[in-house]
Amino acid sequence: MNSSRCRAIRLTVAAIAASLFLSALCFAMFALSLMGAFDRGREPAAAEPAVGLVICAEDGEALISVCDF
């Protein structure tokens, strides 16, 4: 084989290896997030104040206000 063909094969193998590594890393991060491994030390979401958005239309004008529920 000539050197350009060997280089192309090595580059293709390296790209496939990098792609598989990144896919495995993404899957591992997804699995850890499902198990709740990243939520340690945080306060529960119920302790945060709830904020909602209310949109009203009056006389053709749109009024937007943010309220606590």
C-alpha positions in Angstrom: 0.0 0.0 0.0 1.1 3.5 -0.7 1.6 6.0 2.2 -1.5 8.1 1.3 -3.8 5.1 1.4 -2.3 4.1 4.8 -2.7 7.6 6.1 -6.4 7.6 5.0 -7.0 4.3 6.7 -5.4 5.5 9.9 -7.4 8.7 9.8 -10.6 6.8 9.3 -9.9 4.4 12.2 -9.0 7.3 14.4 -12.2 9.1 13.5 -14.3 6.0 14.3 -12.5 5.5 17.6 -13.1 9.1 18.6 -16.7 8.9 17.6 -17.2 5.7 19.7 -15.5 7.3 22.6 -17.6 10.4 22.5 -20.8 8.3 22.1 -19.8 6.2 25.2 -19.1 9.4 27.2 -22.5 10.9 26.3 -24.3 7.7 27.2 -22.4 7.6 30.6 -23.4 11.2 31.3 -27.0 10.5 30.4 -27.0 7.4 32.6 -25.5 9.4 35.5 -28.0 12.2 35.1 -30.9 9.6 35.2 -29.5 8.2 38.5 -29.3 11.7 40.0 -25.6 11.7 40.5 -25.3 15.4 39.6 -28.0 16.6 42.0 -26.0 16.0 45.2 -25.7 19.0 47.4 -28.5 20.9 45.7 -31.7 22.0 47.4 -34.9 20.3 46.2 -36.9 22.1 43.6 -39.8 22.5 45.9 -37.8 25.0 48.0 -37.5 27.4 45.1 -40.3 30.0 44.6 -42.7 29.2 41.8 -42.9 31.7 39.0 -45.5 31.7 36.3 -46.3 33.8 33.3 -49.8 35.3 32.7 -50.8 36.7 29.3 -54.0 38.7 29.0 -55.5 40.4 26.0 -57.6 43.5 26.7 -58.9 46.0 24.1 -56.5 44.6 21.4 -53.5 45.2 23.6 -51.4 42.3 25.0 -50.5 42.6 28.6 -47.8 40.3 30.0 -47.1 40.0 33.7 -45.1 37.6 35.8 -46.7 36.5 39.0 -45.9 34.2 41.9 -48.4 31.4 42.3 
